[in-house]
Amino acid sequence: MRVLLLSVTAGFGHHATAKAVSDQFKACGAVVETIDVYEVINRFIKEAIDKGYLFSSKHTKELYRLFYSLAENSGQSYWSGAFQPINLINDLGAKKFARCIEDFEPDVIICTHIFAAQLVDELKRRELVSVPCYGICTDYTLHPFWEDVPRIEYVVIASELLTHRCVQRGVGRDRLLPLGIPVHPKFNDPLSREDAAAALGIDPSRPTILLMGGSMGYANHQKTLETLSEIGKDFQFLVVCGNNKKSQSQLGHFAEEYTGRCTICVYGFVDNVDVMMSASDCIITKPGGLTVSEALARHLPMLLVDPIPGHEERNVEFLLNNGMAMAVTKTFPVDEAVYNLFTNPGRIENIRKVMALVAHPDATEKLVAHVLSHGTPERETFIPEMPAE
């Protein structure tokens, strides 16, 4: 089978999801190509979308929240009489991208971003593409406009608990695949706390907190560390700075000069988050869809901070309403949240039990199995045997 994965740069999670799916397909013998849609259409457009997303979600939050809410509540119908840049870009780039798809000759297309799905939907409308297409919604909600791509055969959603909302928004139940957000298959591999701690060189008997701020490291970790170190427990902190070199350097100096009872380990961009999560008691993080899914797979309680308006706020709602996280706010600061969590001995275990019911650590394997079982019959492809439910 030949699989074409389409992603968009805006946010790291879409590419990470594409890579997880790609790796699993390759393990099954498929030929896989992953493409950033707007890098093919126009690199200047790619840069504009990427930087525009980062800027608007960080510096113009209220405006971003307003537009997201309007789109979420009304879909494309709200914008039908307005100028829509994405539709214009897709219209101008449709033929060029159709040639790209034709050159690869895929048996199936998988989109990890709604913009990519909108482009494929337009190509299908023009009858320039006919192969089946899957769309993956990478948050614990249904992003705006997924209801407006009717030619995308299947829409993968984060949880069966979202099915009712998706149907209300106009996505047919027969198109929904509540398999979970695909994460790397290693998050489905058992790893004990003791083995994880040994791999990291930390003490498995001490309370351990993982701090993450997204791939770009947007978080004031130093202030958080200073606050939490005053609680009076001998915490071990695993601090992941992502691609933020400046933050990593500053925190490295802070850790070297720190003389308190806690232990502070500082990292940049890492590829062993699964190990860190297995060694930790909780995670303090922005509620990005991929990080949330990885934490769920590891049954790791979450303390959620500084959500991006729109989709990350919906992630917070989903997690709080289902008893799997705590939200850090101005009136419920991070030290109070941590104190609350660690002072109640049964709280962490109760959260882990709920997570075990909701998590989909095998989402990637199940998605690949579904695609292969619905694949092109004339191509001989190994289909992995899935464990019994």
C-alpha positions as CSV (number, residue, x, y, z in Angstrom):
1,M,0.0,0.0,0.0
2,R,1.1,3.5,-0.8
3,V,0.2,6.1,1.9
4,L,0.4,9.9,1.5
5,L,0.4,11.8,4.8
6,L,-0.5,15.5,4.6
7,S,0.3,18.0,7.4
8,V,0.6,21.7,8.1
9,T,3.4,23.3,10.1
10,A,1.2,25.3,12.5
11,G,1.9,23.7,15.8
12,F,4.3,20.7,16.3
13,G,1.6,18.2,17.1
14,H,0.3,17.7,13.6
15,H,3.8,16.7,12.3
16,A,4.4,14.5,15.3
17,T,1.1,12.7,14.7
18,A,2.0,12.3,11.1
19,K,5.4,10.8,12.0
20,A,3.8,8.3,14.5
21,V,1.4,7.1,11.8
22,S,4.1,7.0,9.2
23,D,6.4,4.9,11.4
24,Q,3.6,2.4,12.0
25,F,2.8,2.1,8.4
26,K,6.4,1.5,7.5
27,A,6.6,-1.2,10.1
28,C,3.8,-2.9,8.2
29,G,5.6,-2.7,4.9
30,A,3.7,0.3,3.4
31,V,5.4,2.9,1.2
32,V,4.9,6.3,2.9
33,E,5.4,9.9,1.9
34,T,4.8,12.8,4.3
35,I,4.3,16.3,2.8
36,D,3.8,19.7,4.3
37,V,1.0,21.0,2.1
38,Y,2.0,24.6,2.0
39,E,5.6,23.9,1.5
40,V,4.6,22.4,-1.9
41,I,2.1,25.1,-2.8
42,N,4.3,28.1,-1.7
43,R,7.0,28.4,1.0
44,F,6.1,32.0,1.7
45,I,2.6,31.0,2.5
46,K,3.9,28.2,4.7
47,E,6.0,30.7,6.7
48,A,3.1,33.1,6.9
49,I,0.7,30.5,8.3
50,D,3.3,29.1,10.7
51,K,4.4,32.5,12.1
52,G,0.8,33.9,12.0
53,Y,-0.4,31.0,14.1
54,L,2.3,31.4,16.7
55,F,1.9,35.2,16.9
56,S,-1.9,35.2,17.1
57,S,-2.1,32.4,19.6
58,K,0.5,34.1,21.9
59,H,0.1,37.8,21.4
60,T,-3.5,38.4,20.3
61,K,-5.3,35.8,22.3
62,E,-8.7,37.5,22.6
63,L,-8.9,38.1,18.9
64,Y,-7.9,34.5,18.2
65,R,-10.5,33.2,20.7
66,L,-13.2,35.3,19.1
67,F,-12.6,34.1,15.5
68,Y,-12.2,30.5,16.8
69,S,-15.6,30.7,18.6
70,L,-17.4,32.2,15.6
71,A,-16.0,29.5,13.3
72,E,-16.7,26.7,15.8
73,N,-20.3,27.7,16.3
74,S,-21.2,28.4,12.7
75,G,-18.7,26.6,10.5
76,Q,-18.1,27.9,7.0
77,S,-21.6,29.2,6.8
78,Y,-20.6,32.2,9.0
79,W,-17.9,33.1,6.5
80,S,-19.7,32.3,3.3
81,G,-20.0,35.9,2.3
82,A,-16.6,36.9,3.5
83,F,-13.1,36.7,2.1
84,Q,-11.5,33.5,3.1
85,P,-7.7,33.4,2.6
86,I,-7.4,29.6,3.1
87,N,-10.0,28.9,0.4
88,L,-8.2,31.3,-2.0
89,I,-4.9,29.6,-1.3
90,N,-6.4,26.2,-1.8
91,D,-8.1,27.3,-5.0
92,L,-4.8,28.7,-6.4
93,G,-2.7,25.7,-5.4
94,A,-5.2,22.9,-6.2
95,K,-3.9,21.9,-9.6
96,K,-0.2,22.1,-8.5
97,F,-0.9,19.9,-5.5
98,A,-3.1,17.5,-7.6
99,R,0.0,16.9,-9.7
100,C,2.0,16.2,-6.6
101,I,-0.5,13.6,-5.5
102,E,-0.7,12.1,-9.0
103,D,3.1,11.7,-9.0
104,F,3.1,9.6,-5.8
105,E,0.0,7.5,-6.8
106,P,-1.3,6.9,-3.2
107,D,-3.8,4.3,-2.3
108,V,-4.9,6.4,0.6
109,I,-4.4,10.0,1.9
110,I,-4.3,10.9,5.6
111,C,-4.6,14.5,6.7
112,T,-3.4,15.6,10.2
113,H,-4.7,19.2,9.9
114,I,-8.0,20.7,8.8
115,F,-6.3,22.9,6.2
116,A,-4.9,19.8,4.4
117,A,-8.3,18.2,4.6
118,Q,-9.9,21.2,3.1
119,L,-7.5,21.1,0.2
120,V,-8.1,17.4,-0.5
121,D,-11.9,18.0,-0.2
122,E,-11.6,20.6,-2.9
123,L,-9.6,18.3,-5.1
124,K,-12.2,15.6,-4.7
125,R,-14.9,18.1,-5.5
126,R,-13.1,18.8,-8.8
127,E,-12.6,15.1,-9.4
128,L,-8.9,15.5,-9.4
129,V,-8.5,13.0,-6.5
130,S,-10.5,9.8,-6.0
131,V,-8.6,7.7,-3.4
132,P,-10.0,7.4,0.1
133,C,-9.0,10.1,2.6
134,Y,-8.8,10.0,6.4
135,G,-8.7,13.2,8.5
136,I,-7.3,13.2,12.0
137,C,-8.5,15.8,14.5
138,T,-5.6,16.3,16.9
139,D,-7.4,17.8,19.9
140,Y,-10.2,16.7,22.3
141,T,-12.8,18.6,20.3
142,L,-13.9,19.0,16.7
143,H,-12.0,21.8,15.1
144,P,-14.0,24.3,13.0
145,F,-14.6,23.3,9.4
146,W,-14.3,19.5,9.9
147,E,-18.1,19.5,9.3
148,D,-17.5,21.2,6.0
149,V,-15.3,18.6,4.3
150,P,-18.0,15.9,3.4
151,R,-15.7,14.2,0.8
152,I,-13.2,13.1,3.5
153,E,-14.4,9.6,4.0
154,Y,-13.3,9.2,7.7
155,V,-12.7,11.6,10.5
156,V,-10.6,10.2,13.4
157,I,-11.5,11.8,16.8
158,A,-9.8,11.7,20.2
159,S,-12.5,9.9,22.1
160,E,-15.8,8.2,21.8
161,L,-17.0,10.7,24.3
162,L,-16.9,13.3,21.6
163,T,-19.2,11.4,19.2
164,H,-22.4,13.1,20.2
165,R,-20.8,16.6,19.8
166,C,-19.4,15.7,16.4
167,V,-22.8,14.4,15.1
168,Q,-24.5,17.6,16.4
169,R,-21.9,19.6,14.4
170,G,-22.9,17.7,11.2
171,V,-20.3,14.9,10.9
172,G,-22.1,11.7,10.1
173,R,-21.7,8.9,12.7
174,D,-20.7,6.5,10.0
175,R,-17.7,8.7,9.1
176,L,-16.4,9.0,12.7
177,L,-13.6,6.8,14.0
178,P,-13.2,7.4,17.7
179,L,-9.8,5.7,17.8
180,G,-7.9,8.4,19.8
181,I,-5.2,10.7,18.7
182,P,-2.3,8.7,17.2
183,V,0.9,8.8,19.4
184,H,4.1,7.0,18.9
185,P,3.6,3.2,19.5
186,K,6.3,3.3,22.3
187,F,3.7,5.0,24.6
188,N,1.8,1.7,24.4
189,D,4.9,-0.3,25.6
190,P,4.9,-1.1,29.4
191,L,7.7,0.7,31.4
192,S,7.9,0.6,35.1
193,R,8.6,3.6,37.2
194,E,11.8,2.0,38.5
195,D,13.1,1.3,35.0
196,A,12.2,4.7,33.8
197,A,13.9,6.4,36.8
198,A,17.0,4.2,36.2
199,A,17.2,5.3,32.6
200,L,17.0,9.0,33.7
201,G,19.4,8.6,36.6
202,I,16.9,9.8,39.2
203,D,15.5,8.4,42.5
204,P,12.2,6.4,41.9
205,S,11.1,6.9,45.5
206,R,11.0,10.7,45.4
207,P,7.9,12.7,44.2
208,T,8.7,13.6,40.6
209,I,7.1,16.4,38.5
210,L,7.5,16.7,34.7
211,L,7.3,20.3,33.4
212,M,6.7,20.9,29.7
213,G,5.7,24.0,27.7
214,G,5.1,22.7,24.2
215,S,7.7,22.2,21.4
216,M,8.7,25.9,21.5
217,G,9.1,25.9,25.2
218,Y,6.6,28.7,25.9
219,A,6.5,28.6,29.7
220,N,8.0,30.5,32.7
221,H,9.5,27.4,34.2
222,Q,11.9,29.3,36.5
223,K,9.0,31.1,38.3
224,T,7.2,27.7,38.6
225,L,10.3,26.0,40.1
226,E,10.9,28.8,42.6
227,T,7.2,28.6,43.7
228,L,7.1,24.8,44.0
229,S,10.4,24.5,45.8
230,E,8.8,26.5,48.7
231,I,6.2,23.8,49.3
232,G,8.6,21.8,51.5
233,K,8.8,18.5,49.7
234,D,11.9,17.0,48.1
235,F,10.6,17.1,44.6
236,Q,12.5,15.9,41.5
237,F,11.8,18.2,38.6
238,L,12.2,17.1,35.0
239,V,12.1,20.4,33.0
240,V,11.7,20.1,29.2
241,C,12.4,23.4,27.3
242,G,11.7,22.1,23.8
243,N,13.4,24.2,21.1
244,N,13.7,27.3,23.4
245,K,17.5,27.4,23.7
246,K,17.4,30.6,25.7
247,S,15.1,29.1,28.3
248,Q,17.2,26.0,28.5
249,S,20.4,28.0,29.1
250,Q,18.7,30.2,31.8
251,L,17.2,27.2,33.6
252,G,20.6,25.4,33.4
253,H,22.2,28.3,35.3
254,F,19.3,28.4,37.8
255,A,19.7,24.7,38.5
256,E,23.4,25.0,39.0
257,E,23.0,27.8,41.5
258,Y,20.0,26.3,43.3
259,T,20.8,25.1,46.8
260,G,17.4,23.8,48.1
261,R,16.2,20.3,48.8
262,C,14.7,19.7,45.4
263,T,16.5,18.2,42.4
264,I,16.2,20.0,39.0
265,C,17.1,18.3,35.7
266,V,16.9,20.5,32.6
267,Y,16.5,19.3,29.1
268,G,16.1,20.8,25.6
269,F,14.1,19.0,22.9
270,V,13.8,15.3,23.8
271,D,12.7,12.1,22.2
272,N,12.2,10.1,25.4
273,V,9.0,11.8,26.8
274,D,7.5,8.3,27.3
275,V,10.3,7.5,29.7
276,M,10.0,10.8,31.6
277,M,6.2,10.3,31.9
278,S,6.7,6.8,33.3
279,A,9.0,8.2,36.0
280,S,6.8,11.0,37.0
281,D,3.8,11.5,39.4
282,C,2.3,14.4,37.4
283,I,2.9,16.7,34.5
284,I,2.6,20.5,34.4
285,T,2.0,21.4,30.8
286,K,0.1,23.4,28.2
287,P,-2.8,21.3,27.1
288,G,-1.8,20.5,23.5
289,G,-3.6,17.6,22.0
290,L,-0.5,15.4,21.5
291,T,0.9,16.0,24.9
292,V,-2.4,15.3,26.5
293,S,-2.7,12.0,24.5
294,E,0.8,10.9,25.5
295,A,0.0,11.7,29.2
296,L,-3.3,9.7,28.9
297,A,-1.4,6.8,27.4
298,R,1.0,6.8,30.4
299,H,-1.9,7.5,32.9
300,L,-0.1,10.6,34.1
301,P,-2.2,13.2,36.0
302,M,-2.1,16.7,34.4
303,L,-1.9,20.2,35.8
304,L,-2.8,22.4,32.9
305,V,-1.4,25.9,32.4
306,D,-1.8,28.7,29.9
307,P,-4.0,27.1,27.2
308,I,-4.1,28.6,23.7
309,P,-7.6,30.0,23.1
310,G,-9.9,27.8,21.2
311,H,-8.7,24.2,20.8
312,E,-6.5,24.0,23.9
313,E,-9.3,25.5,26.0
314,R,-11.6,22.7,24.7
315,N,-8.9,20.2,25.7
316,V,-9.0,21.6,29.3
317,E,-12.8,21.4,29.4
318,F,-12.7,17.8,28.3
319,L,-10.1,16.7,30.8
320,L,-11.6,18.6,33.7
321,N,-15.2,17.4,33.0
322,N,-13.9,13.8,32.9
323,G,-11.8,14.0,36.1
324,M,-8.3,13.6,34.5
325,A,-6.7,17.0,35.2
326,M,-6.5,20.2,37.3
327,A,-6.5,23.7,35.8
328,V,-4.0,26.2,37.1
329,T,-5.5,29.7,37.2
330,K,-4.8,33.1,38.8
331,T,-7.1,32.1,41.7
332,F,-5.8,28.5,41.9
333,P,-2.0,28.9,41.3
334,V,0.4,26.1,40.5
335,D,1.7,25.7,44.0
336,E,-1.8,25.2,45.4
337,A,-2.6,22.7,42.7
338,V,0.6,20.7,43.4
339,Y,0.0,20.9,47.2
340,N,-3.6,19.7,46.7
341,L,-2.5,16.8,44.5
342,F,0.3,15.5,46.7
343,T,-1.4,16.1,50.0
344,N,-4.3,13.8,49.1
345,P,-2.6,10.3,48.7
346,G,-5.5,8.7,46.8
347,R,-6.0,11.5,44.3
348,I,-3.2,10.6,41.9
349,E,-4.3,6.9,41.8
350,N,-8.0,7.9,41.3
351,I,-7.0,10.1,38.3
352,R,-4.9,7.3,36.9
353,K,-7.8,4.9,37.0
354,V,-10.1,7.3,35.1
355,M,-7.3,7.8,32.5
356,A,-7.1,4.1,32.0
357,L,-10.8,4.1,30.9
358,V,-10.4,7.0,28.5
359,A,-6.9,6.6,27.1
360,H,-6.2,5.2,23.6
361,P,-2.5,4.2,23.8
362,D,-3.0,1.9,20.8
363,A,-4.7,4.6,18.6
364,T,-1.9,4.5,16.0
365,E,-2.0,0.7,15.6
366,K,-5.8,0.7,15.3
367,L,-5.8,3.5,12.7
368,V,-3.2,1.7,10.6
369,A,-5.1,-1.6,10.9
370,H,-8.3,0.1,9.8
371,V,-6.6,1.7,6.8
372,L,-5.0,-1.6,5.7
373,S,-8.2,-3.6,6.1
374,H,-9.9,-1.1,3.9
375,G,-7.0,-0.8,1.5
376,T,-6.5,-1.7,-2.2
377,P,-6.9,-5.5,-2.6
378,E,-4.5,-5.9,-5.4
379,R,-1.5,-4.7,-3.3
380,E,-0.2,-7.3,-0.9
381,T,0.3,-5.7,2.5
382,F,0.8,-7.2,6.0
383,I,-2.1,-6.4,8.3
384,P,-1.1,-6.6,12.0
385,E,-3.3,-8.6,14.3
386,M,-4.9,-6.4,16.9
387,P,-5.3,-7.5,20.5
388,A,-8.8,-8.5,21.6
389,E,-10.8,-5.7,23.3
